[in-house]
Amino acid sequence: MTVTENLKPQEIWEEFEAISKIPRCSKHEEKIREFLIDFAKKHNLEYDTDKVENVVIKKPASSGMEDRPTIVLQSHMDMVCEKNNDVTHDFSKDPIPLTIEGDKLTAKGTTLGADNGIGVAITLAILKDKDLKLGAIEGLFTVDEETGLTGAFALEPHMLSGKIMLNIDSEDFGVITVGCAGGGDSQIRLPLTKEALPANHTVHTITITGLRGGHSGVDAAEQRGNAIKILARLLWKTTHSHHIKLVDFQGGDKHNAIPREANAVIATDNAAELSKELQQLTADILAEIKPIDPGLKLSISDAKADKCLTEDCQKTVLNLIHALPHGVDTMSYDIPGLVETSTNLATVHFKDENVQMGLSSRSSISSALQNFRDRIRATAELAGASVEEDTPYPGWKPNLDSNVLKIGKKVYKDMFGEEPVVEAIHAGLECGVIGEKFEGMDMISIGPTIKYPHSPDEHVVISTVEKFYDFTIELIKNIK
């Protein structure tokens, strides 16, 4: 018996469960790519690939529907691979441990991969259903969306003929997305200088856990706690009142996930007093963020070390982490409630005699994005650190005159008796990149409801999947 065999539509859930058994972390999509090609061969469908291993599967128009426009259904193969520290799971080989909790399909301590596995599964269900009477369909499956939109950037012109695209990577049923933010990453590197630990110091690991984490763009407006920033705040504050030696600092994993956990190894000559102050400071921070992040926890355990940072290096490192921006910088002046510009201090790791810090910035305005990245650079250079920046990806400017938007709004109202929400989001979608590469592409982004993507709390609301599937089929039928 499979976990999802009693869910409907079964043709979607059987594909999703199959996908959930396949390793597909970003930049490691080899197995899911093989699965898609095997799917095309099994169902006698034409397929194509390009140099970065994007896949398109093409389904010809049904008899009598040849005059309909070709519709591109677009989703991405990769997923964010995150797990809780107390969970044993190897994303390179272990199936995602699916479980059903009421109206939620979730995983046990790991990300679910509904972002964007459910989009892939829905597209496959449409491609394999021979009873559907539709125009031609092109199912486009891109690689490495989560860590750089690599597949979208490298997508080759021969891959698509359709000029109407439904991106199935949105996460709220009843919402039609028509625009998104652009973004870019910054990597900071600072050399570490070390010395021997003083003889009279004991060594301890300070750990921050219990935070919600989440998507660094979609969830930015909630101002959830960042484990790296909280831990840096604790250390920065206590180094001014206690004799502390910093040995190690590790936090965060993915550039687009808000860090849920972080830990530092420190040495001190007065562990009891330091512990009291850390507990009090943590209680103060919890009081600040409790309405949005009530699970913050601090733990202190014994550790071992023989070296620590020099005093000057320690001061520079903690000043830099504490000073680097995180969270919302500017709200949109045009769209109430929409974050315009933000950044995520995503990773901090002591590694190979350096501290490496990763930040992911987003904005719906390209000049504001560049200004924020310039501020990160200025802050880092004040500390004597070097900065590398990737090429920013473009935002997607809303087109409220879009024909597919007008049809989508009408179909949704006819089916469900209410107007859908039309919005732009503070997150990256491949629509902006694909729209630049394929001039004239008419696009919207839609999807069933997925909560807390990029975190182990990720789940898909089961009841919205069938509704979304029915809506998508009806929408395609009405595009003439």
N, C-alpha and C positions, 0 to 999 in steps of 0.2 A: 504494500500500500504506500502510495506516495503522499507527501504532505499536502499537495494541492489538488488531489484528484476529485474532490467534491466541490471545487470552486468553478464558477462560470465566468466567461466562456472558457471551456476546457481547452480549446485549441490555443488560447493564449497562455494559460497556466502551465500546460505541458511543455511549451517552448521555454517559458521562464524557468521552470524547474531544471530543464536540461541545461540551460545557460548557466544556472547557479552552480553547476558541478564543474564548470570549465574555468581554469585560471585566466584572469583578464585584468590584472592590475595595469595601470597606465604604463605604456612602453613595453608591455609583455602580452601582446594580443595575438600571439602566434596560434594558440589553440582555438580561440574563438573565431579567428579568421578561417582556419581549416573547417570548423563547424559550419560556418556560413557557406563556404564553397561546396561542402558535402551536401548541405541542404538544397542548394541550387541544382546540383546534379541529380539528387534524389527526386526532385519535383520537375525535372526536365525544363528548367528555367535558364535562360541565358544569364551569364554573369561576366563581370569585368573587374580588373584590379589596376592599380597604378603603382608607381615606384615606392610609395610609402606604405603600401598594403591596405589602402582603403578598398572596400568592396562595394560594388553595386550589383544588385540582382534585379533583372528586368522581367516583368510579367506583361505579355501582350494584351491588347484590348480584347474584351469579350466580343463575340459575334454581334454585329449591329452597333457596337460602341466605338468603332474605329475613328469616328470623327471627334471624339472627346479629346481634350488636351491631356497630355501626359502629366501625371502627378508624381512628384518626388516626395517620398516619405523618408525623412532623415533622422537618424539616431546615431549614437556613438557606442563603440564596442567596449571601451574601457570603463573601469570603475575605480573609485577611491577605496583603497584597502586600508582600513583603520580597525583596530581592535582595542579592547580594554587590556590593561597590563596584566590582569589576572587571568586572561583567557589564553589558552594554548591553541594556536591556529596558524597553519602555514598556508598563506594565500597562493603560494606557487604550486600547491598540489591538493589542498583540502577543499572539499565542496563547502559552499556557504551553508551553515546549519540553519535551515529554514524552520520557522515555527509560527503557528497561528494563535493569535490572542484576540478573540472576539472578531472585530471587523478589521484587524490588522494582520498583515503578513510581515514578519520581522525576522531577524537573525538572533542567534544566541551570543551576544557579546562582540559581534563584528558588524561592519557595514553590510547592508543587505544587497547593494548593487542594483536596486530598482532604478537608480540613477546610473546608467540609462538602460539597464537590462529590460525594464518593462516596455520601453519604446522599441527595443529590438524585437521583443517577443510579439508585440502587437503588429509590427510590420511583417514579421514572418507569418503570423496567422492570416493576414490579408493576402500575402503572396501565395500561400498554399491552398487557399479556399477556392476550388474550381466552380463553386456554385454562385459566387459573387459576380454580378453583371456590372463591370466597371470598365472605364477606359484604361489605357496603358498605365502601369505603375513601375516606378523605379525606386527600389529600396536602397538607399544610400547609407552605408555603415562606415563611419570614420574612426580612425585610430587616435589615441592620445589626446582626447579632448580635454581631459581633466588637468593636464600638466603643461599645456601650451598650445592647444588647438592645432597640433601638428598636422593632423590629417586634413583639416579644412584649409590650412595655409597651402598645403602641397597638392590639393585636389586638382587633377588634370582635366582639361576641357573635354576630352573624349568620354569622360565618365557619365555625363548627364546630357540629355536632350530636352528634358522637361523645363518649363519656365514658371511652374507653380510649385511651391514647396511647403509642405507641412512638417515643421520641425517638432518631433515628439520628445521633447526634453524639458517641458515645463512641468510644474509640480503642484498645480492647483486646478482641479476640475472646476469648470465654470469660469475660468479665466482664459482670455486670449491675450497672449503677449505679443506686442508689436515693436518692441525696442529693448535694448539692453546696453549695459555699460561696456566700455573698453577697459583694458587693463594692461599691466606689465609688472614684472618681478624685479627685485633688486637683491643682490647677494653681497653681503659685507664680510670682509675678512680682516682679522686683526691678529698679529703675532702675539703669542703668550710668552712671558718670561717667568721662570720658576726658580724656587729655592727650596732648601730643606725645611721640613716642618720643625718648629720649636719643640723641644723635648717635653715641655710641661703641658702640651695640648692633647685633648682627646678628639677623635674624629667621628663625625656623624653625617648621616644622609638626611636631608630635609626634603620632603616630598609633598607636592600639591596634587590632589586628586579630587574627583567628585563633580567637576564642572561639566556643563552640558556640551560644550564645543559647538559643532555645527558648521554650516556652510559660511565661508568668510564673506560672501556677497549677499546671499539671500537673507541670512540672519544678522547682518551687520547692524541694522537699525535697532535690534534688541539690546545691543551693548552687553552681550554676555561676557562673563569673566574669561580672561586670558591667563592660563596658568603661568606662562613665562613672565608676563608683566607683574602678576601677583608675587611670584617668587623673587623677582628682581627688586620689587618694592620692599619686601621683607628684609632682604639682605642689605640693600642700600641703607635702610633705616637702622638696622641693628649694628652695622659696622661703625656707626657714629656713637654708639653707646657701649659696645663690647669689643673685646679684642678677638677678631675673627679672621681666619685665613681661608680663602676660597681655593678649593682643590679642583672641583669639576662643576659643570653646569650643563644639563641636557634638558631640552624641552621641544615639544612639537614634532610633527612628522611630515605633513603634507602642506604645500604652500596655500591651498585653498580650503583648509580646515582650521577652525579656531582651536588653538591648543587647549586640550582638556587636562593634560598632566605635564608636570615638570619636576625635576629633582636637582638638587645641588649637594655636593659633598663639601663640608666645611670642617675646620678645626678651631677649637676654642679652649681657653683656659678656665672657663666658668660655664659649663654646660647647663647647670640647673637654672641659673639666672637667665641665660640666653633662652632656654626653653620657655620660661614664663613669659618673657617679652614677645617671643614669636607667637605664642598662643593668644596673647592679648591683641596683638596686631592683626592676626588672622580673624579673630572675633570682630574686630572693627571693620575689616574689609567685608566679611560676610554680612554684617549689618548694612553695608552700602549696596551690595549686589543681591541680597536675599530674594527680593521680589522676582528676579529673573534667573538667578542661579543659586538655589538654596542648598546645594549639596557640597559646597566647598569644604574640603578637609585638609588638615595639616597633620603629617606624621613625622616623627623623628626616630631614627634608628642608629645603632652603632655601625661604624664603618672602619676601613683601614686605608692609610695612605702614608707616603713618606715625603712627598713634595707638595708644594702649594704655590700659588702665584706670588710674585713679589708685591710689596705694598703699592708701588706706583701702578703696576699692571692691573692689580685687583681694582684699584680706584677707577682706572680708565674703563675697564670692562663693565663694572656695575653702573657707572655713570652713563655709559653708552646704551646699555639695555634699558635702563630706567628712562632715558631721554627719548629714545626712538618712539615715533608715533604708533598708535594702534587705535582702530575703531573709526567712528564717523568723524569726518572733518567738516563736511558741508552738506546741508540738505538742499534739495532742488528748490529753486525759486518758482519753477513752472508747474511742477506736479506735486501737490501736497502729499507728504508722507514718504516721498521717494528720496533715498540717499543719493546725493550727487557724487560725492568723493569720499573714499575711505581707504584705509590700509589695514592689512593683517600682519602683525609681527608673528610669523608662522613657526619659525624654527630658530633655535639657538643650540649649538653643539660645540663642545670642546673636542677638537680632533686634530691629530698630527701637529701639535705645537701651535695651533691656531684656534681662535674662536670664529665660527662661521654662523652668520645670521641671515635668515631669509625673510623677505617681506613681499607681500603681494598687494599691489595697489589697484584701485578701480576708480573710474569716473565716467560719467556720461558726456563730459566735455574734455576734448583731447588736451587743450591747453592747461586745464586744471589738473589733469592726470600728470602731465609733465612737470608742472610746478610742485606737486606733492612728491614726485620722485626726486626732484632737485633738492627739496628740503631734507629728504632722507640722506641724500649724498652729502649735503652740507653738515648735517649732524654727525655722520660717520667720519668725515674728513677732519672735523674738529677734534676727534679722538685719535687721529692718525691712522684710521682704517682705510683700506681700499674698497672700492665699490665697482661691481659689474652689473650691468643692466641688460635684460633681454630686449628684443624688439617688441614694442607694444602691439597688442591686437586691437582692431578697431571696434568701436561701438556700432550699434544698429539703430539708425535714426527711424523713429516711427513714421509710417505712412498711413494716415487715417483715411486716405482715399483708396486704399488697397481693395481690389475687387474680391479677393479671397476673404478678406476681413468682413466685407459687407455680406457675403454669402454665409460665412461662419456665424455671424451674429443672427441672421435670419433663421438659419437652421436650428441654432441653439434655442432661440425663443419659441419656435414652432414645436420643438420636442419637449421642452421643459417648462414653458410658460413664463419665463422671465428672461431679462436681458443678461448676457454674460458680462463679466467685468473685462474691460479692455485696459491694459496697463503696460508700462515699461518696467523693467526690473533692474536692480543693482547687482547684476551677475553677468558673467560672460556666456553668450550663446554663439554657436557657430554661424548663425544667420548673418552676422555682420561681415564675417570673412567670406562666406559663400556669396553673399550679395555683391561684394566688390569684385569677385572673380567671374560671376555670371550676371552680366548687366541685364537689368530688366526682370530679374527673378522676383515674383510676387510671393511673399512669405508671411506666415504667421507661425507662432509656436504654441503648442497645446500639449496637454497630458492629463493623466489621472492624478489623484492627490498622493503626493509623497511627502512625508514629514521627516525633518531632521536628517537630510542627506549629508553625507561626508562624516557621519558619526555613527557609533554603534547603536544609537537610538533610532536609526533610520527605519521607517516602515512605510508600506504602501497601504492605503485604505482600500480594502478589497472591493467594497460595493461601488466604488467610483470607476473601477476598471471596465466593467460591463457597460456602464453608461457611456464612458468615454469611447469604447469600441463602437457602440451603436452610433454615437454622434459622428465619429470619424468616417464611418461607412456612408452615412447619410450626407455628410459634407462633400465627400468625393463624388457621390452621385449627382449632387446639385451643381457641380462645377462643369459648365457646358461651354 
